[in-house]
Amino acid sequence: MKKISLLAILFFAVSSFLAPANAQQALTQLPEGFVYAKEVIPKLRTDLRYYSSNNFIGKPINGYVQPKCIVTKEAAEALNNVQEELQKLGFGLLIYDAYRPQRAVDQFIAWVNDSTDTAMKDKYYPNIDKKDLITQQYIAEKSGHSRGSSVDLTIVSLTTGHLLDMGSPYDLFDEKSAIDYPNITRNQHAVRLLLKRRMEKHGFKSHPKEWWHFTLAKEPYPNKYFDFLIE
């Protein structure tokens, strides 16, 4: 009887120890078809702006629980192909945003409709009225990011860690951010084209108004918008 009791106690102790780990694993399990980008692209760098306050709203965004970069498997494989090509030149990709929960997009829309909050105007939309960010196609009620195959990114030097000069910063809602904007230097234009051509070569479509935004042309979920947490 004492032996049985001891085994029961040991079983209970082990089960109690493992339960939190198993619960955490279940909590962070990705939906089928999604991956953590860095598991596919080991040398990928990230600066996930919406997890932090360094963004056009000025505070962490809903749904970004952890600084994790999540994309569909197909997008990750295509990005890896771009990364491998850039690595031959001593460069790599740096991602600002990838999968974006629908609740984050809803927060963007609510922010646009809040005329009292213009704290980040000078930095992110100096020449546009906030209320026009939707009509000018900088912010949308439904985002390709929520389908899991859109990414915002740039090119970084693998040796120095410096970002290549694109002629305008990420998330600047302005005509200067258009891929074909003419009033930038020849080198800046060349770098924009380097990113655009490498991304398009491996199956992505560019956004004409945002040099950083690309969507996989043959995305696996073209009509589905996800809202699972990034964790």
C-alpha positions in Angstrom: 0.0 0.0 0.0 2.8 2.4 0.8 4.5 1.6 -2.5 1.3 2.4 -4.4 0.9 5.7 -2.6 4.4 6.7 -3.3 4.0 6.0 -7.0 0.8 8.0 -7.0 2.6 10.9 -5.3 5.4 10.8 -7.8 3.0 10.7 -10.7 1.1 13.7 -9.4 4.3 15.6 -8.9 5.5 14.9 -12.4 2.2 15.8 -13.9 2.0 19.0 -12.0 5.5 19.9 -13.2 4.8 19.2 -16.9 1.3 20.7 -17.0 2.4 24.4 -17.3 4.9 23.6 -20.0 2.3 21.6 -22.0 -0.2 24.4 -21.5 2.3 27.0 -22.7 3.2 24.8 -25.7 -0.5 24.6 -26.6 -0.9 28.3 -26.1 1.9 29.2 -28.5 1.2 26.6 -31.2 0.7 28.3 -34.6 -2.3 27.6 -36.8 -1.7 25.1 -39.6 0.2 26.6 -42.5 2.1 29.2 -40.4 5.7 29.3 -39.2 8.1 31.4 -37.3 10.1 33.0 -40.0 13.5 32.7 -38.2 13.1 28.9 -38.0 13.1 28.9 -41.8 15.6 31.8 -42.3 18.3 31.5 -39.7 20.1 34.8 -40.5 16.9 36.8 -40.9 16.9 40.0 -38.8 13.9 41.8 -37.4 12.8 45.1 -35.9 9.2 44.4 -35.1 7.9 47.9 -34.7 4.3 47.1 -33.7 5.5 45.2 -30.7 7.1 48.4 -29.4 6.1 52.0 -29.2 8.3 52.9 -32.2 5.5 53.2 -34.7 3.0 55.6 -36.1 0.5 55.2 -33.2 3.2 55.6 -30.6 2.4 52.5 -28.4 2.4 48.7 -28.7 -0.3 47.4 -31.0 -3.0 45.0 -30.0 -2.2 41.3 -30.6 1.6 41.7 -30.5 2.2 39.7 -27.3 5.8 38.7 -28.2 8.3 40.0 -30.7 7.9 37.1 -33.1 7.9 37.2 -36.8 5.2 34.9 -38.2 4.3 34.1 -41.9 2.8 31.4 -44.0 5.1 28.5 -44.9 5.0 29.6 -48.6 5.9 33.1 -47.8 8.8 31.9 -45.5 10.2 29.7 -48.2 10.0 32.5 -50.8 11.7 34.9 -48.4 14.4 32.4 -47.7 15.2 32.4 -51.5 15.5 36.2 -51.4 17.7 36.0 -48.4 20.0 33.4 -50.0 20.5 35.7 -53.0 21.2 38.8 -50.9 23.7 36.9 -48.7 25.9 36.3 -51.8 26.2 40.1 -51.9 26.9 40.5 -48.2 23.3 41.6 -47.4 20.2 40.2 -45.9 16.5 41.0 -45.1 15.3 42.8 -42.0 11.5 42.5 -41.4 9.5 45.3 -39.7 6.2 43.4 -39.8 4.8 40.2 -41.2 1.6 38.5 -40.0 -0.7 41.1 -38.4 -3.8 40.1 -36.3 -7.1 41.6 -37.5 -7.4 43.3 -34.0 -4.3 45.3 -34.8 -5.8 46.5 -38.1 -9.0 47.4 -36.2 -6.8 49.5 -33.9 -5.3 51.3 -36.8 -8.8 52.2 -38.1 -9.9 53.4 -34.7 -6.7 55.5 -34.5 -7.4 57.1 -37.9 -10.9 58.0 -36.8 -9.6 59.7 -33.6 -9.0 63.2 -34.7 -7.6 64.2 -31.3 -4.5 61.9 -31.5 -1.9 63.5 -33.8 1.2 62.9 -31.6 3.1 61.1 -34.3 2.1 63.3 -37.2 5.4 65.1 -37.7 7.3 61.9 -37.9 5.0 59.6 -39.9 2.5 61.7 -41.9 3.7 65.3 -42.0 2.1 66.2 -45.3 -1.2 64.2 -45.1 -4.3 64.8 -43.1 -4.8 61.8 -40.8 -8.4 61.3 -42.0 -7.0 60.8 -45.5 -4.7 57.9 -44.7 -7.4 55.4 -45.7 -8.5 57.0 -48.9 -4.9 57.4 -50.0 -4.4 53.7 -49.4 -1.8 53.8 -46.6 -4.2 52.1 -44.1 -7.0 49.7 -44.9 -9.8 48.0 -43.0 -8.6 44.7 -44.3 -4.8 44.1 -44.6 -2.9 41.5 -46.6 -0.8 41.2 -43.5 -3.7 39.4 -41.7 -3.6 36.8 -44.4 -0.1 35.9 -43.4 1.8 36.4 -46.7 2.5 40.1 -46.7 5.7 41.5 -45.2 7.2 44.9 -44.6 11.0 44.8 -44.9 14.3 46.3 -46.0 17.9 45.3 -46.7 20.6 45.2 -44.1 24.4 44.7 -44.2 25.3 41.4 -42.6 28.7 42.6 -41.7 27.9 46.0 -40.2 24.3 45.7 -39.4 23.5 49.0 -41.1 20.3 49.4 -43.1 20.7 50.4 -46.7 19.5 53.9 -47.4 16.1 53.7 -49.1 15.5 57.4 -49.3 12.7 57.5 -46.7 12.1 55.7 -43.4 9.7 52.8 -42.9 6.0 53.7 -42.5 6.5 57.2 -43.7 3.0 57.9 -45.2 4.2 60.2 -47.9 4.8 60.3 -51.7 8.5 60.0 -50.9 7.8 56.3 -50.0 6.6 55.3 -53.4 9.0 52.9 -55.1 9.3 55.1 -58.2 9.5 58.4 -56.4 11.9 60.5 -58.6 13.4 62.9 -56.1 15.9 60.6 -54.4 19.5 59.9 -55.1 20.6 57.4 -57.8 21.9 55.1 -55.1 18.7 55.2 -53.1 16.7 54.4 -56.2 19.0 51.6 -57.0 18.6 50.0 -53.6 14.8 50.2 -53.8 15.0 48.5 -57.2 17.3 45.8 -55.8 14.8 45.0 -53.1 11.8 45.1 -55.5 13.4 43.0 -58.2 14.7 40.3 -55.8 11.3 40.1 -54.1 9.4 39.9 -57.4 11.8 37.3 -58.7 10.7 35.0 -55.9 7.0 35.5 -56.2 6.1 38.7 -54.4 4.1 41.7 -55.6 5.2 45.2 -54.6 3.1 48.0 -53.3 3.6 51.1 -55.5 3.2 53.6 -52.7 5.3 51.7 -50.1 8.8 50.5 -51.0 8.8 48.2 -48.0 5.5 46.3 -48.6 5.3 43.0 -50.5 2.7 40.3 -50.8 3.2 36.8 -52.1 1.4 36.6 -55.4 0.2 33.0 -54.9 -0.7 33.4 -51.3 -2.3 30.3 -49.6 -5.1 32.2 -47.9 -6.2 35.0 -50.3 -9.6 35.5 -48.8 -9.0 34.7 -45.1 -8.1 37.2 -42.4 -6.6 35.7 -39.2 -6.8 37.1 -35.7 -4.6 34.8 -33.6 -2.2 36.4 -31.2 1.5 36.8 -32.0 3.2 35.0 -29.1 
